[in-house]
Amino acid sequence: MQDIIKEYGPAMITVVVIGAIILLVSGLIGSDGTSVVGQAFQRLLESFFTSSMT
């Protein structure tokens, strides 16, 4: 068991950290425009395209 942890420990930690980051980002952004970050990003894009058209 100790050999497995020595060999694959850093890879397992990396997988766990990447998974946590993906969960955090998907939780903040959400699946639609109802989340706080999603709404801010939507307003940012709308204002960018509105100001670039004029």
C-alpha positions, 0 to 999 in steps of 0.5 A: 500500500505504501508503494502505491501511495508513493507511486501514484500519490501525486497523480491522485492528488492532481485528479482530486484537485482538478475535480474540485476546481471543475465542481467549483467553477460549474457551481459558480457559473451554473448551467444557465444564466440564473447564477450570479456569475452567469448573469454578470457574464451575460451582461458583460457580453451584451454590453460589449456587443451593444457598444461595439455595434454603435 
